[in-house]
Amino acid sequence: MTSAADTAPAAPRAKRDRTHYLYIAVIIAVAAGITVGLAAPDFAVELKPIGTGFVNLIKMMISPIIFCTIVLGIGSVRKAAKVGAVGGIALGYFTVMSLVALGIGLVVGNIVEPGTGLAVTDAVKETGQAQVTEAKTTEEFLLGIIPTTIVSAFTGGEVLQTLLVALLVGFALQAMGDTGQPVLRGVEHIQRLVFRVLAMVMWAAPIGAFGAIAAVTGSAGLDALKSLAVLMLGFYITCFLFVFIVLAALLRVVAGMNILSLFKYLGREFLLILSTSSSESALPRLIAKMEHLGVSKPVVGITVPTGYSFNLDGTMIYMTMASLFIADAMGTPMSVGEQIPLLLFLLVASKGAAGVTGAGLATLAGGLQSHKPALVDGIGLIVGIDRFMSEARALTNFAGNAVATVLIGTWTKEIDRERVDQVLAGHAPFDEQTLLDDGHGTAAEVPEQGGEKELAKA
């Protein structure tokens, strides 16, 4: 006679998470890339397209992920005023933190004076001029937010254009009420598909990291870094102080959270940024992880994409220190009265800059060309180390946006604190297979957050 236990169906075995092997492979690839870059620099430089290709694969996923996240977030909220409040708080916070970052860079740059004693050759001047691109006027920037068509917002690679279209669609679905529910469910399924594709793309991360690190090591080498070590060290220290003093204090006071716990949760994203020098490479994963952490969809959907264009703390510090460095190296140090207008100009010029390698350098060159052309020749001095500084810049930008999402979620009461504690304690691990809390395709209950019902499952 068989017992009930013998006849009962066996519980499905949980899929084993093998993604930790992926990130071990990324670490090995980074070490291998540095080795190849030092041993065979000419060959290593030729590997640059590999790293560029991987970053482009990630960028390919950004527009659909932002669109789906924002549409689902806004469409499932009954009161449009809540979305407006989140956006207003986010922009106000981003402006204040950008000014704080500029101020810290200004103080450290004036104390260190890293550019004193360097010589600017004709070759350096030519390199600097080659970096110049026309800086956008305020009018051009604002008009650039509007895409030519709704579809072109997804093909142009402009985050702000995608953000605008997603906001319009989200509010339209919100106004449609129950009639818009089938569309929302369709967008939800598309989001699951997009995140699954992203999870597949991430398996190319070791190859991309190897090509990116090998190329930058081969092109710059160690000798080229010696004379610029002071600037690099000063910049890294400034970014460290900003993150672990300013951001850490804000996170502790406002949200009662330890910044090291948050960074441990985002460790894989930091490793991805370190290997690609692009904060955009981690944008889709940041959206997924912040929602998993317990921050509501509307806050994540608005704060993260907007922050990638308006909350560039690392870029602000870079602009400040690089400007002072170039002025000192050119033998024309600026007084504080000259520094402040230039930096405020760069603050505006940097908005909307992509979080990819080289964007900060191009923005700096364009800003100097428009505001203080005499300093453009000195841009060539930092071209050789810009990639190394880009890593710290991207890491700082990413950290700033992660902290901002938690802070704004706390201020708007759109964060589940019990969920946060569970996730940071490791009791609710992130699903690396789908990047979503959907039970691998099974229907799942979505908790109410902030008193608002989330999208009903199909």
C-alpha positions in Angstrom: 0.0 0.0 0.0 1.5 3.3 -1.1 1.4 6.3 1.2 0.2 9.7 0.2 3.8 10.9 0.4 4.7 8.4 -2.3 2.0 9.4 -4.7 2.3 13.2 -4.1 3.9 15.0 -7.0 7.4 16.1 -6.3 7.9 19.9 -5.9 9.6 21.5 -8.8 13.3 22.0 -8.3 14.4 25.6 -8.1 16.7 26.6 -10.9 20.3 26.9 -9.7 21.7 30.4 -10.1 24.8 30.1 -12.3 25.2 33.8 -12.9 27.9 34.2 -10.2 30.2 32.3 -12.6 29.5 35.1 -15.1 30.9 37.8 -12.8 33.9 35.7 -11.8 34.6 35.4 -15.5 34.3 39.2 -15.8 37.0 39.6 -13.1 39.3 37.1 -14.8 38.6 38.9 -18.1 39.6 42.3 -16.7 42.9 40.9 -15.3 43.6 39.2 -18.7 42.8 42.5 -20.5 45.3 44.4 -18.4 47.9 41.8 -18.9 47.5 41.8 -22.7 47.4 45.6 -22.8 50.8 45.8 -21.1 52.4 42.9 -22.9 51.1 43.6 -26.4 49.8 47.2 -26.5 49.5 47.4 -30.3 47.4 44.2 -30.5 45.4 45.3 -27.4 44.3 48.6 -29.0 42.8 46.6 -31.9 40.5 44.9 -29.4 38.6 48.1 -28.7 35.6 47.2 -31.0 34.9 44.2 -28.8 34.3 46.4 -25.7 32.4 49.0 -27.8 30.2 46.2 -29.2 29.2 45.0 -25.8 28.3 48.5 -24.6 26.2 49.0 -27.7 24.3 45.8 -27.0 23.4 47.1 -23.6 22.5 50.5 -25.0 20.2 48.7 -27.5 18.1 47.6 -24.5 17.8 50.9 -22.7 15.0 52.6 -24.6 12.5 49.7 -24.4 13.3 49.1 -20.8 12.8 52.7 -19.9 9.6 52.9 -21.9 8.1 49.8 -20.3 9.1 50.7 -16.8 7.7 54.2 -16.9 4.5 53.3 -18.7 3.8 50.5 -16.1 4.7 52.8 -13.2 2.5 55.7 -14.3 -0.3 53.7 -15.8 -0.8 51.8 -12.6 -1.0 54.9 -10.4 -4.4 56.5 -10.1 -3.4 60.1 -9.2 -1.3 61.9 -11.8 -0.3 64.4 -9.1 1.9 61.8 -7.5 4.0 61.4 -10.6 4.4 65.1 -10.9 5.5 65.3 -7.2 8.1 62.6 -7.8 9.5 64.4 -10.8 9.7 67.7 -9.1 11.5 66.3 -6.0 13.9 64.4 -8.3 14.9 67.5 -10.4 15.3 69.6 -7.3 17.5 67.0 -5.6 19.6 66.5 -8.7 20.2 70.3 -9.0 21.3 70.6 -5.4 23.6 67.5 -5.6 25.2 68.8 -8.8 26.1 72.0 -7.1 27.4 70.1 -4.1 29.6 68.0 -6.3 30.9 71.1 -8.1 31.7 72.7 -4.8 33.7 69.7 -3.5 35.6 69.5 -6.8 36.3 73.3 -6.6 37.8 73.1 -3.1 39.9 70.0 -3.8 41.1 71.3 -7.1 42.3 74.6 -5.6 44.1 72.9 -2.8 45.9 70.3 -5.0 46.6 72.5 -8.0 47.5 69.4 -10.1 48.3 71.0 -13.4 51.2 73.2 -12.2 54.5 72.6 -14.0 53.2 70.7 -17.0 54.2 71.7 -20.6 51.7 72.0 -23.4 53.3 71.0 -26.7 51.9 71.5 -30.3 50.9 67.9 -30.4 48.9 68.3 -27.2 47.2 71.4 -28.6 46.1 69.5 -31.8 44.8 66.7 -29.7 42.8 69.1 -27.6 41.3 70.8 -30.6 40.3 67.5 -32.1 38.0 66.8 -29.1 35.9 69.9 -29.6 32.3 69.5 -30.6 29.7 72.3 -30.7 28.1 72.7 -27.3 24.3 72.7 -27.5 22.4 75.9 -26.6 19.6 75.7 -24.1 17.1 76.0 -27.0 18.7 73.1 -29.0 18.8 71.0 -25.8 15.1 71.5 -25.1 14.0 71.0 -28.7 16.2 67.9 -28.8 14.0 66.2 -26.2 11.1 66.1 -28.7 11.6 63.1 -31.1 10.8 63.4 -34.8 8.2 60.6 -34.4 7.1 58.4 -31.6 9.1 55.5 -33.1 12.3 57.5 -33.6 12.5 58.0 -29.8 13.4 54.3 -29.6 15.9 54.3 -32.5 17.7 57.6 -31.8 19.4 56.4 -28.6 18.3 59.6 -26.7 17.2 58.7 -23.2 15.2 62.0 -22.7 13.2 61.4 -25.9 12.2 57.9 -24.7 11.4 59.4 -21.3 9.0 62.0 -22.9 7.2 59.5 -25.0 6.8 57.1 -22.1 5.4 59.8 -19.9 2.8 60.8 -22.5 1.8 57.1 -23.0 1.7 56.5 -19.3 -0.6 59.4 -18.6 -2.8 58.5 -21.5 -3.3 55.0 -20.2 -3.9 56.4 -16.8 -6.7 58.6 -18.1 -8.2 55.6 -20.0 -8.9 53.8 -16.7 -10.1 50.2 -17.1 -10.0 50.5 -20.9 -6.2 50.8 -20.8 -5.7 47.7 -18.6 -5.2 45.3 -21.6 -2.6 47.6 -23.0 -0.8 47.7 -19.7 -0.8 43.9 -19.5 0.7 43.8 -23.0 3.4 46.3 -22.0 4.1 44.1 -18.9 4.7 41.1 -21.0 7.0 43.1 -23.4 8.9 44.2 -20.3 9.5 40.5 -19.3 10.7 39.7 -22.8 13.1 42.7 -22.9 14.6 41.8 -19.5 15.0 38.2 -20.6 16.9 39.4 -23.7 19.0 41.6 -21.4 19.9 38.6 -19.2 21.1 36.8 -22.4 23.2 39.7 -23.5 24.9 39.9 -20.1 26.6 36.6 -20.8 28.8 38.5 -23.3 30.1 40.7 -20.4 33.4 38.9 -20.0 34.3 39.3 -23.7 33.3 43.0 -23.6 35.2 43.6 -20.4 38.4 42.0 -21.9 38.3 44.1 -25.0 37.5 47.3 -23.3 40.2 47.0 -20.6 42.9 45.7 -23.0 42.3 48.6 -25.4 42.6 51.3 -22.7 45.6 49.7 -21.1 47.3 49.3 -24.5 46.6 52.9 -25.6 47.6 54.6 -22.4 50.2 52.4 -20.8 51.9 53.1 -17.5 54.4 55.6 -18.6 51.7 58.0 -19.8 50.1 58.0 -16.4 53.0 59.0 -14.3 52.9 62.8 -14.9 49.2 62.8 -14.5 49.0 60.7 -11.4 48.3 63.7 -9.2 45.2 64.6 -11.1 43.9 61.0 -11.2 44.6 60.5 -7.5 43.0 63.8 -6.6 39.9 63.0 -8.7 39.5 59.5 -7.2 39.9 60.8 -3.7 37.3 63.5 -4.4 34.8 61.0 -5.8 35.4 58.7 -2.8 34.8 61.6 -0.3 31.6 62.6 -2.1 30.2 59.1 -2.1 31.2 57.9 1.3 30.7 61.2 3.2 28.0 63.2 1.4 25.9 60.4 -0.1 26.4 58.1 2.8 25.3 60.7 5.4 22.2 61.5 3.3 21.3 57.9 3.0 21.8 57.3 6.7 19.9 60.4 7.9 17.0 60.2 5.4 16.5 56.5 4.9 18.3 55.0 7.9 20.3 52.8 5.5 24.0 51.8 5.4 25.5 52.8 2.1 27.8 49.7 2.2 24.8 47.4 2.4 23.3 49.1 -0.7 26.6 48.9 -2.6 27.0 45.2 -1.7 23.5 44.6 -3.2 24.6 46.5 -6.3 28.1 44.8 -6.4 27.6 43.1 -9.8 26.5 46.4 -11.4 29.6 48.2 -10.0 31.8 45.5 -11.5 30.1 45.8 -14.9 30.7 49.6 -14.9 34.3 49.2 -13.8 35.0 46.8 -16.7 33.2 48.9 -19.4 33.7 52.5 -18.0 30.0 53.1 -18.9 27.3 53.8 -16.3 24.7 53.2 -19.0 25.8 49.5 -19.1 24.2 49.1 -15.7 21.1 51.3 -16.2 18.7 48.5 -17.1 19.8 46.4 -14.1 19.6 49.3 -11.8 15.9 49.8 -12.7 15.2 46.1 -12.1 17.1 46.0 -8.8 15.6 49.1 -7.4 12.1 47.7 -8.0 13.2 44.5 -6.4 14.6 46.4 -3.4 11.1 47.7 -2.7 11.0 51.2 -4.3 7.7 51.7 -6.2 7.6 51.5 -10.0 6.7 55.3 -10.5 9.7 56.4 -8.4 12.1 54.0 -10.1 10.7 54.7 -13.6 11.1 58.5 -13.3 14.1 58.9 -11.0 16.6 56.5 -12.7 16.2 57.5 -16.4 16.0 61.2 -15.4 19.0 60.9 -13.1 21.1 59.5 -16.0 20.8 62.8 -17.7 20.5 65.3 -14.8 22.2 63.7 -11.8 25.8 63.3 -13.0 27.7 63.9 -9.8 30.9 62.2 -11.0 30.8 64.3 -14.2 30.5 67.5 -12.2 33.6 66.7 -10.1 35.4 65.8 -13.3 34.5 69.0 -15.0 35.7 71.0 -12.1 39.0 69.4 -11.5 39.8 69.0 -15.2 39.1 72.7 -15.9 41.4 73.8 -13.0 44.0 71.3 -14.1 44.1 72.6 -17.7 44.1 76.3 -16.6 47.1 75.6 -14.3 48.9 73.6 -17.0 48.4 76.4 -19.6 50.0 78.8 -17.2 46.8 80.8 -16.8 45.3 79.8 -13.4 41.8 81.1 -12.9 40.7 83.2 -10.0 37.6 82.0 -8.0 35.7 84.8 -9.7 36.5 83.2 -13.1 36.1 79.6 -12.0 32.5 79.9 -10.7 30.9 81.2 -14.0 32.8 78.6 -16.1 31.6 75.8 -13.8 28.0 77.0 -13.7 28.2 77.0 -17.5 29.5 73.5 -17.6 26.8 72.5 -15.1 24.2 73.4 -17.7 26.2 72.1 -20.7 26.6 68.7 -19.2 22.9 68.0 -18.8 21.7 65.3 -21.2 25.3 64.0 -21.7 25.3 60.3 -22.2 26.9 58.1 -19.5 29.3 56.5 -21.9 33.0 56.7 -22.3 34.3 59.9 -23.8 31.1 61.9 -23.3 32.6 63.9 -20.3 35.7 64.8 -22.3 33.6 65.9 -25.3 31.3 68.0 -23.1 34.3 69.6 -21.4 35.9 70.5 -24.7 32.7 71.9 -26.1 32.0 73.9 -22.9 35.5 75.4 -22.9 35.3 76.2 -26.6 32.1 78.2 -25.9 33.1 79.9 -22.6 36.9 80.0 -22.5 38.4 79.0 -25.8 42.0 79.7 -24.7 41.9 76.5 -22.5 40.8 74.1 -25.3 44.4 73.4 -26.3 45.0 71.9 -22.8 42.4 69.2 -23.4 45.0 67.1 -25.0 46.8 66.8 -21.6 44.0 64.6 -20.2 43.1 62.6 -23.2 45.5 59.8 -22.3 44.0 59.3 -18.8 40.4 60.2 -19.6 39.4 56.5 -19.8 40.7 55.8 -16.3 39.0 58.9 -15.0 35.9 57.8 -16.9 35.6 54.7 -14.7 35.5 56.8 -11.5 33.2 59.2 -13.1 30.8 56.4 -14.1 30.9 54.7 -10.7 30.2 57.9 -9.0 27.3 58.8 -11.3 25.8 55.3 -10.7 26.2 55.5 -7.0 24.5 58.9 -7.0 21.5 57.6 -8.9 21.1 54.5 -6.8 21.1 56.6 -3.6 18.8 59.2 -5.2 16.2 56.5 -6.0 16.1 55.3 -2.3 16.0 58.9 -1.0 13.2 60.0 -3.3 11.3 56.8 -2.5 11.6 57.6 1.2 10.6 61.3 0.8 7.5 60.3 -1.2 6.7 57.3 1.0 6.9 55.0 -2.0 9.3 52.5 -0.5 8.6 49.2 1.3 11.0 49.3 4.3 10.3 45.7 5.3 11.1 44.6 1.7 14.3 46.7 1.8 15.5 45.0 5.0 14.7 41.5 3.6 16.6 42.2 0.3 19.7 43.8 1.9 19.8 40.9 4.5 19.9 38.4 1.6 16.5 36.8 2.5 14.9 37.9 -0.9 17.6 37.3 -3.5 17.4 39.1 -6.9 16.4 36.8 -9.8 19.4 36.9 -12.1 17.6 34.7 -14.7 14.8 37.0 -15.6 15.8 40.3 -13.8 12.1 40.4 -12.7 10.1 39.1 -9.7 7.8 37.1 -12.0 8.5 33.6 -10.8 10.0 32.6 -14.2 6.8 33.2 -16.0 4.3 32.2 -13.3 1.7 34.5 -12.0 2.9 36.3 -8.9 1.3 38.5 -6.3 2.5 42.1 -6.4 2.3 43.9 -3.0 0.6 47.2 -2.7 3.2 50.1 -2.3 2.4 53.5 -1.0 -1.3 52.8 -0.8 -1.7 52.4 -4.6 -2.6 49.2 -6.4 0.0 47.9 -8.8 -0.9 46.5 -12.2 -3.3 43.5 -11.9 -1.8 40.4 -13.3 -3.3 38.8 -16.4 
